[in-house]
Amino acid sequence: MVSKFFKALADPTRRQILKLLRESDMAAGEIADHFNITKPSISHHLNILKQSGLVLDERKGQYIVYSLNMTVFQEVASWFSEITGRKDE
């Protein structure tokens, strides 16, 4: 899980998508509007983010809406705590 997390974060476009989703849930088209790349490229980035568990998707009518999966961020924070020897408070 941690390796997929870092692979997903390695790309600046995916990091920007995560920043957008931090503000609000969005459909793929809404996300694509923020970039100067093709919609298939955005779809590819969203797929990597989904595979890493960083984003969740939910069908709402004819759209798929993406949101952050905070559970994965919490798991990675816990992992960092373990390797640094710090206890969660």
LUMDO-905221 format. One record per residue: residue number from 0; z negated, x, y of N, C-alpha, C, CB in turn; residue in one letter. Coordinates in pm, whole numbers, always signed. Glycine has a CB too. Layout:
N
@num->NUM, n.up->Z, n.east->X, n.north->Y, ca.up->Z, ca.east->X, ca.north->Y, c.up->Z, c.east->X, c.north->Y, cb.up->Z, cb.east->X, cb.north->Y, residu->a
...
//
This chain:
89
@num->0, n.up->+0, n.east->+82, n.north->-120, ca.up->+0, ca.east->+0, ca.north->+0, c.up->+0, c.east->+86, c.north->+126, cb.up->-120, cb.east->-93, cb.north->+0, residu->m
@num->1, n.up->-79, n.east->+190, n.north->+127, ca.up->-89, ca.east->+275, ca.north->+246, c.up->+44, c.east->+346, c.north->+274, cb.up->-201, cb.east->+378, cb.north->+228, residu->v
@num->2, n.up->+114, n.east->+390, n.north->+169, ca.up->+241, ca.east->+460, ca.north->+191, c.up->+346, c.east->+366, c.north->+250, cb.up->+292, cb.east->+520, cb.north->+61, residu->s
@num->3, n.up->+349, n.east->+240, n.north->+205, ca.up->+443, ca.east->+143, ca.north->+263, c.up->+407, c.east->+114, c.north->+409, cb.up->+442, cb.east->+12, cb.north->+181, residu->k
@num->4, n.up->+279, n.east->+113, n.north->+438, ca.up->+231, ca.east->+92, ca.north->+575, c.up->+286, c.east->+201, c.north->+666, cb.up->+76, cb.east->+91, cb.north->+579, residu->f
@num->5, n.up->+271, n.east->+327, n.north->+625, ca.up->+318, ca.east->+438, ca.north->+708, c.up->+469, c.east->+443, c.north->+717, cb.up->+264, cb.east->+569, cb.north->+654, residu->f
@num->6, n.up->+539, n.east->+410, n.north->+608, ca.up->+685, ca.east->+405, ca.north->+613, c.up->+730, c.east->+302, c.north->+716, cb.up->+744, cb.east->+372, cb.north->+473, residu->k
@num->7, n.up->+665, n.east->+186, n.north->+713, ca.up->+701, ca.east->+80, ca.north->+807, c.up->+676, c.east->+123, c.north->+952, cb.up->+622, cb.east->-47, cb.north->+777, residu->a
@num->8, n.up->+566, n.east->+194, n.north->+974, ca.up->+532, ca.east->+237, ca.north->+1110, c.up->+613, c.east->+357, c.north->+1157, cb.up->+386, cb.east->+270, cb.north->+1118, residu->l
@num->9, n.up->+685, n.east->+423, n.north->+1068, ca.up->+759, ca.east->+543, ca.north->+1104, c.up->+875, c.east->+515, c.north->+1199, cb.up->+810, cb.east->+611, cb.north->+980, residu->a
@num->10, n.up->+920, n.east->+391, n.north->+1204, ca.up->+1037, ca.east->+358, ca.north->+1285, c.up->+995, c.east->+293, c.north->+1417, cb.up->+1131, cb.east->+264, cb.north->+1208, residu->d
@num->11, n.up->+1049, n.east->+342, n.north->+1529, ca.up->+1009, ca.east->+286, ca.north->+1659, c.up->+1048, c.east->+140, c.north->+1678, cb.up->+1071, cb.east->+368, cb.north->+1770, residu->p
@num->12, n.up->+1158, n.east->+96, n.north->+1619, ca.up->+1196, ca.east->-45, ca.north->+1631, c.up->+1093, c.east->-133, c.north->+1562, cb.up->+1336, cb.east->-68, cb.north->+1570, residu->t
@num->13, n.up->+1048, n.east->-92, n.north->+1444, ca.up->+948, ca.east->-171, ca.north->+1374, c.up->+815, c.east->-173, c.north->+1449, cb.up->+927, cb.east->-117, cb.north->+1232, residu->r
@num->14, n.up->+780, n.east->-61, n.north->+1511, ca.up->+656, ca.east->-59, ca.north->+1591, c.up->+668, c.east->-155, c.north->+1709, cb.up->+626, cb.east->+84, cb.north->+1642, residu->r
@num->15, n.up->+786, n.east->-162, n.north->+1769, ca.up->+807, ca.east->-254, ca.north->+1881, c.up->+801, c.east->-400, c.north->+1833, cb.up->+943, cb.east->-226, cb.north->+1950, residu->q
@num->16, n.up->+855, n.east->-427, n.north->+1716, ca.up->+847, ca.east->-563, ca.north->+1660, c.up->+701, c.east->-602, c.north->+1641, cb.up->+923, cb.east->-572, cb.north->+1525, residu->i
@num->17, n.up->+620, n.east->-509, n.north->+1591, ca.up->+477, ca.east->-538, ca.north->+1573, c.up->+409, c.east->-568, c.north->+1706, cb.up->+407, cb.east->-421, cb.north->+1503, residu->l
@num->18, n.up->+447, n.east->-495, n.north->+1811, ca.up->+390, ca.east->-521, ca.north->+1943, c.up->+427, c.east->-661, c.north->+1991, cb.up->+438, cb.east->-416, cb.north->+2045, residu->k
@num->19, n.up->+552, n.east->-701, n.north->+1966, ca.up->+594, ca.east->-835, ca.north->+2006, c.up->+514, c.east->-942, c.north->+1931, cb.up->+745, cb.east->-854, cb.north->+1981, residu->l
@num->20, n.up->+496, n.east->-920, n.north->+1801, ca.up->+424, ca.east->-1018, ca.north->+1720, c.up->+275, c.east->-1021, c.north->+1752, cb.up->+444, cb.east->-988, cb.north->+1573, residu->l
@num->21, n.up->+225, n.east->-915, n.north->+1811, ca.up->+85, ca.east->-914, ca.north->+1855, c.up->+64, c.east->-1018, c.north->+1964, cb.up->+44, cb.east->-773, cb.north->+1907, residu->r
@num->22, n.up->+168, n.east->-1040, n.north->+2045, ca.up->+159, ca.east->-1137, ca.north->+2154, c.up->+171, c.east->-1280, c.north->+2104, cb.up->+268, cb.east->-1110, cb.north->+2257, residu->e
@num->23, n.up->+264, n.east->-1304, n.north->+2009, ca.up->+280, ca.east->-1439, ca.north->+1954, c.up->+371, c.east->-1434, c.north->+1832, cb.up->+337, cb.east->-1536, cb.north->+2060, residu->s
@num->24, n.up->+359, n.east->-1535, n.north->+1747, ca.up->+449, ca.east->-1550, ca.north->+1634, c.up->+589, c.east->-1577, c.north->+1687, cb.up->+401, cb.east->-1663, cb.north->+1538, residu->d
@num->25, n.up->+690, n.east->-1528, n.north->+1616, ca.up->+828, ca.east->-1544, ca.north->+1664, c.up->+924, c.east->-1563, c.north->+1549, cb.up->+869, cb.east->-1423, cb.north->+1747, residu->m
@num->26, n.up->+1032, n.east->-1635, n.north->+1577, ca.up->+1144, ca.east->-1645, ca.north->+1483, c.up->+1228, c.east->-1518, c.north->+1494, cb.up->+1231, cb.east->-1773, cb.north->+1512, residu->a
@num->27, n.up->+1307, n.east->-1492, n.north->+1392, ca.up->+1390, ca.east->-1370, ca.north->+1389, c.up->+1481, c.east->-1361, c.north->+1511, cb.up->+1473, cb.east->-1366, cb.north->+1261, residu->a
@num->28, n.up->+1541, n.east->-1474, n.north->+1549, ca.up->+1630, ca.east->-1474, ca.north->+1666, c.up->+1558, c.east->-1437, c.north->+1794, cb.up->+1695, cb.east->-1608, cb.north->+1681, residu->g
@num->29, n.up->+1436, n.east->-1485, n.north->+1808, ca.up->+1357, ca.east->-1451, ca.north->+1927, c.up->+1325, c.east->-1302, c.north->+1929, cb.up->+1226, cb.east->-1532, cb.north->+1930, residu->e
@num->30, n.up->+1295, n.east->-1247, n.north->+1812, ca.up->+1269, ca.east->-1102, ca.north->+1803, c.up->+1395, c.east->-1026, c.north->+1839, cb.up->+1221, cb.east->-1063, cb.north->+1661, residu->i
@num->31, n.up->+1508, n.east->-1068, n.north->+1783, ca.up->+1636, ca.east->-999, ca.north->+1806, c.up->+1673, c.east->-997, c.north->+1955, cb.up->+1748, cb.east->-1066, cb.north->+1727, residu->a
@num->32, n.up->+1633, n.east->-1099, n.north->+2028, ca.up->+1665, ca.east->-1106, ca.north->+2172, c.up->+1604, c.east->-991, c.north->+2251, cb.up->+1616, cb.east->-1237, cb.north->+2229, residu->d
@num->33, n.up->+1504, n.east->-924, n.north->+2196, ca.up->+1436, ca.east->-814, ca.north->+2265, c.up->+1500, c.east->-678, c.north->+2237, cb.up->+1290, cb.east->-811, cb.north->+2225, residu->h
@num->34, n.up->+1605, n.east->-676, n.north->+2155, ca.up->+1665, ca.east->-549, ca.north->+2114, c.up->+1816, c.east->-551, c.north->+2135, cb.up->+1634, cb.east->-520, cb.north->+1967, residu->f
@num->35, n.up->+1870, n.east->-434, n.north->+2148, ca.up->+2015, ca.east->-419, ca.north->+2163, c.up->+2074, c.east->-367, c.north->+2031, cb.up->+2049, cb.east->-322, cb.north->+2280, residu->n
@num->36, n.up->+2036, n.east->-433, n.north->+1921, ca.up->+2089, ca.east->-400, ca.north->+1789, c.up->+2129, c.east->-531, c.north->+1721, cb.up->+1983, cb.east->-321, cb.north->+1703, residu->i
@num->37, n.up->+2203, n.east->-521, n.north->+1612, ca.up->+2254, ca.east->-640, ca.north->+1546, c.up->+2143, c.east->-720, c.north->+1478, cb.up->+2359, cb.east->-601, cb.north->+1444, residu->t
@num->38, n.up->+2168, n.east->-848, n.north->+1460, ca.up->+2071, ca.east->-932, ca.north->+1390, c.up->+2050, c.east->-888, c.north->+1245, cb.up->+2117, cb.east->-1078, cb.north->+1394, residu->k
@num->39, n.up->+2157, n.east->-843, n.north->+1175, ca.up->+2131, ca.east->-790, ca.north->+1041, c.up->+2037, c.east->-669, c.north->+1042, cb.up->+2262, cb.east->-752, cb.north->+975, residu->p
@num->40, n.up->+2044, n.east->-586, n.north->+1145, ca.up->+1953, ca.east->-472, ca.north->+1156, c.up->+1809, c.east->-519, c.north->+1177, cb.up->+1996, cb.east->-379, cb.north->+1272, residu->s
@num->41, n.up->+1792, n.east->-620, n.north->+1261, ca.up->+1658, ca.east->-678, ca.north->+1282, c.up->+1606, c.east->-735, c.north->+1150, cb.up->+1661, cb.east->-788, cb.north->+1392, residu->i
@num->42, n.up->+1693, n.east->-803, n.north->+1077, ca.up->+1655, ca.east->-859, ca.north->+949, c.up->+1608, c.east->-750, c.north->+852, cb.up->+1772, cb.east->-936, cb.north->+888, residu->s
@num->43, n.up->+1678, n.east->-638, n.north->+852, ca.up->+1640, ca.east->-524, ca.north->+768, c.up->+1501, c.east->-473, c.north->+806, cb.up->+1743, cb.east->-409, cb.north->+780, residu->h
@num->44, n.up->+1476, n.east->-458, n.north->+935, ca.up->+1345, ca.east->-411, ca.north->+982, c.up->+1236, c.east->-511, c.north->+944, cb.up->+1347, cb.east->-389, cb.north->+1134, residu->h
@num->45, n.up->+1264, n.east->-640, n.north->+960, ca.up->+1166, ca.east->-742, ca.north->+925, c.up->+1137, c.east->-740, c.north->+774, cb.up->+1215, cb.east->-881, cb.north->+967, residu->l
@num->46, n.up->+1239, n.east->-714, n.north->+694, ca.up->+1219, ca.east->-707, ca.north->+550, c.up->+1127, c.east->-591, c.north->+513, cb.up->+1354, cb.east->-692, cb.north->+479, residu->n
@num->47, n.up->+1145, n.east->-476, n.north->+576, ca.up->+1057, ca.east->-361, ca.north->+550, c.up->+914, c.east->-394, c.north->+593, cb.up->+1108, cb.east->-235, cb.north->+624, residu->i
@num->48, n.up->+900, n.east->-459, n.north->+706, ca.up->+766, ca.east->-497, ca.north->+752, c.up->+701, c.east->-598, c.north->+657, cb.up->+773, cb.east->-557, cb.north->+894, residu->l
@num->49, n.up->+781, n.east->-690, n.north->+604, ca.up->+728, ca.east->-786, ca.north->+505, c.up->+687, c.east->-714, c.north->+378, cb.up->+833, cb.east->-894, cb.north->+474, residu->k
@num->50, n.up->+771, n.east->-623, n.north->+329, ca.up->+740, ca.east->-551, ca.north->+205, c.up->+612, c.east->-468, c.north->+220, cb.up->+857, cb.east->-460, cb.north->+166, residu->q
@num->51, n.up->+588, n.east->-417, n.north->+340, ca.up->+467, ca.east->-338, ca.north->+363, c.up->+344, c.east->-427, c.north->+377, cb.up->+484, cb.east->-252, cb.north->+488, residu->s
@num->52, n.up->+367, n.east->-556, n.north->+394, ca.up->+256, ca.east->-649, ca.north->+412, c.up->+211, c.east->-663, c.north->+556, cb.up->+141, cb.east->-606, cb.north->+329, residu->g
@num->53, n.up->+278, n.east->-593, n.north->+648, ca.up->+236, ca.east->-597, ca.north->+788, c.up->+268, c.east->-729, c.north->+856, cb.up->+301, cb.east->-485, cb.north->+865, residu->l
@num->54, n.up->+372, n.east->-797, n.north->+810, ca.up->+406, ca.east->-927, ca.north->+867, c.up->+417, c.east->-1031, c.north->+757, cb.up->+538, cb.east->-919, cb.north->+947, residu->v
@num->55, n.up->+390, n.east->-1152, n.north->+795, ca.up->+404, ca.east->-1268, ca.north->+708, c.up->+516, c.east->-1355, c.north->+763, cb.up->+269, cb.east->-1348, cb.north->+696, residu->l
@num->56, n.up->+581, n.east->-1429, n.north->+675, ca.up->+683, ca.east->-1521, ca.north->+723, c.up->+657, c.east->-1660, c.north->+670, cb.up->+823, cb.east->-1473, cb.north->+682, residu->d
@num->57, n.up->+696, n.east->-1759, n.north->+749, ca.up->+675, ca.east->-1899, ca.north->+713, c.up->+794, c.east->-1980, c.north->+763, cb.up->+542, cb.east->-1954, cb.north->+771, residu->e
@num->58, n.up->+852, n.east->-2058, n.north->+673, ca.up->+964, ca.east->-2143, ca.north->+713, c.up->+911, c.east->-2261, c.north->+792, cb.up->+1044, cb.east->-2191, cb.north->+589, residu->r
@num->59, n.up->+971, n.east->-2282, n.north->+909, ca.up->+939, ca.east->-2398, ca.north->+993, c.up->+1071, c.east->-2462, c.north->+1031, cb.up->+854, cb.east->-2357, cb.north->+1121, residu->k
@num->60, n.up->+1108, n.east->-2566, n.north->+956, ca.up->+1237, ca.east->-2629, ca.north->+977, c.up->+1348, c.east->-2534, c.north->+938, cb.up->+1254, cb.east->-2673, cb.north->+1124, residu->g
@num->61, n.up->+1440, n.east->-2510, n.north->+1031, ca.up->+1552, ca.east->-2422, ca.north->+1002, c.up->+1523, c.east->-2276, c.north->+1037, cb.up->+1674, cb.east->-2469, cb.north->+1078, residu->q
@num->62, n.up->+1403, n.east->-2248, n.north->+1086, ca.up->+1367, ca.east->-2113, ca.north->+1127, c.up->+1264, c.east->-2051, c.north->+1034, cb.up->+1313, cb.east->-2114, cb.north->+1270, residu->y
@num->63, n.up->+1264, n.east->-1919, n.north->+1029, ca.up->+1156, ca.east->-1845, ca.north->+964, c.up->+1077, c.east->-1779, c.north->+1075, cb.up->+1211, cb.east->-1740, cb.north->+860, residu->i
@num->64, n.up->+949, n.east->-1809, n.north->+1081, ca.up->+863, ca.east->-1757, ca.north->+1187, c.up->+779, c.east->-1643, c.north->+1129, cb.up->+773, cb.east->-1870, cb.north->+1247, residu->v
@num->65, n.up->+775, n.east->-1533, n.north->+1202, ca.up->+703, ca.east->-1412, ca.north->+1159, c.up->+574, c.east->-1398, c.north->+1237, cb.up->+791, cb.east->-1286, cb.north->+1177, residu->y
@num->66, n.up->+471, n.east->-1347, n.north->+1169, ca.up->+341, ca.east->-1323, ca.north->+1233, c.up->+279, c.east->-1197, c.north->+1175, cb.up->+246, cb.east->-1446, cb.north->+1214, residu->s
@num->67, n.up->+186, n.east->-1139, n.north->+1248, ca.up->+115, ca.east->-1021, ca.north->+1200, c.up->+20, c.east->-1059, c.north->+1088, cb.up->+38, cb.east->-953, cb.north->+1315, residu->l
@num->68, n.up->+7, n.east->-971, n.north->+991, ca.up->-90, ca.east->-987, ca.north->+883, c.up->-204, c.east->-889, c.north->+912, cb.up->-26, cb.east->-961, cb.north->+741, residu->n
@num->69, n.up->-307, n.east->-938, n.north->+977, ca.up->-417, ca.east->-851, ca.north->+1019, c.up->-496, c.east->-795, c.north->+902, cb.up->-508, cb.east->-927, cb.north->+1109, residu->m
@num->70, n.up->-489, n.east->-861, n.north->+786, ca.up->-561, ca.east->-813, ca.north->+668, c.up->-518, c.east->-671, c.north->+631, cb.up->-538, cb.east->-906, cb.north->+550, residu->t
@num->71, n.up->-388, n.east->-643, n.north->+640, ca.up->-339, ca.east->-509, ca.north->+605, c.up->-392, c.east->-406, c.north->+704, cb.up->-184, cb.east->-507, cb.north->+603, residu->v
@num->72, n.up->-395, n.east->-440, n.north->+832, ca.up->-449, ca.east->-348, ca.north->+931, c.up->-596, c.east->-318, c.north->+902, cb.up->-433, cb.east->-405, cb.north->+1072, residu->f
@num->73, n.up->-670, n.east->-420, n.north->+860, ca.up->-811, ca.east->-400, ca.north->+826, c.up->-826, c.east->-311, c.north->+702, cb.up->-880, cb.east->-536, cb.north->+802, residu->q
@num->74, n.up->-738, n.east->-330, n.north->+603, ca.up->-743, ca.east->-247, ca.north->+483, c.up->-714, c.east->-100, c.north->+515, cb.up->-643, cb.east->-299, cb.north->+379, residu->e
@num->75, n.up->-616, n.east->-77, n.north->+603, ca.up->-583, ca.east->+61, ca.north->+640, c.up->-696, c.east->+122, c.north->+722, cb.up->-450, cb.east->+65, cb.north->+720, residu->v
@num->76, n.up->-758, n.east->+44, n.north->+809, ca.up->-873, ca.east->+94, ca.north->+885, c.up->-985, c.east->+133, c.north->+790, cb.up->-922, cb.east->-11, cb.north->+986, residu->a
@num->77, n.up->-1005, n.east->+54, n.north->+687, ca.up->-1107, ca.east->+85, ca.north->+587, c.up->-1071, c.east->+214, c.north->+513, cb.up->-1121, cb.east->-31, cb.north->+487, residu->s
@num->78, n.up->-943, n.east->+229, n.north->+481, ca.up->-896, ca.east->+351, ca.north->+415, c.up->-924, c.east->+473, c.north->+502, cb.up->-745, cb.east->+340, cb.north->+383, residu->w
@num->79, n.up->-892, n.east->+461, n.north->+634, ca.up->-922, ca.east->+571, ca.north->+726, c.up->-1071, c.east->+603, c.north->+728, cb.up->-874, cb.east->+537, cb.north->+867, residu->f
@num->80, n.up->-1153, n.east->+499, n.north->+727, ca.up->-1299, ca.east->+520, ca.north->+726, c.up->-1342, c.east->+597, c.north->+602, cb.up->-1373, cb.east->+386, cb.north->+732, residu->s
@num->81, n.up->-1282, n.east->+564, n.north->+489, ca.up->-1316, ca.east->+633, ca.north->+364, c.up->-1280, c.east->+781, c.north->+370, cb.up->-1244, cb.east->+566, cb.north->+247, residu->e
@num->82, n.up->-1160, n.east->+813, n.north->+421, ca.up->-1118, ca.east->+953, ca.north->+420, c.up->-1186, c.east->+1036, c.north->+527, cb.up->-969, cb.east->+963, cb.north->+436, residu->i
@num->83, n.up->-1235, n.east->+968, n.north->+631, ca.up->-1306, ca.east->+1042, ca.north->+736, c.up->-1455, c.east->+1047, c.north->+711, cb.up->-1279, cb.east->+981, cb.north->+871, residu->t
@num->84, n.up->-1500, n.east->+973, n.north->+608, ca.up->-1642, ca.east->+975, ca.north->+573, c.up->-1728, c.east->+886, c.north->+660, cb.up->-1693, cb.east->+1113, cb.north->+580, residu->g
@num->85, n.up->-1664, n.east->+796, n.north->+737, ca.up->-1741, ca.east->+706, ca.north->+823, c.up->-1764, c.east->+575, c.north->+752, cb.up->-1670, cb.east->+683, cb.north->+956, residu->r
@num->86, n.up->-1879, n.east->+519, n.north->+774, ca.up->-1914, ca.east->+389, ca.north->+716, c.up->-1879, c.east->+278, c.north->+814, cb.up->-2063, cb.east->+383, cb.north->+680, residu->k
@num->87, n.up->-1832, n.east->+164, n.north->+759, ca.up->-1808, ca.east->+47, ca.north->+845, c.up->-1942, c.east->-4, c.north->+895, cb.up->-1731, cb.east->-66, cb.north->+767, residu->d
@num->88, n.up->-1940, n.east->-47, n.north->+1020, ca.up->-2066, ca.east->-99, ca.north->+1078, c.up->-2066, c.east->-248, c.north->+1078, cb.up->-2086, cb.east->-48, cb.north->+1221, residu->e
//
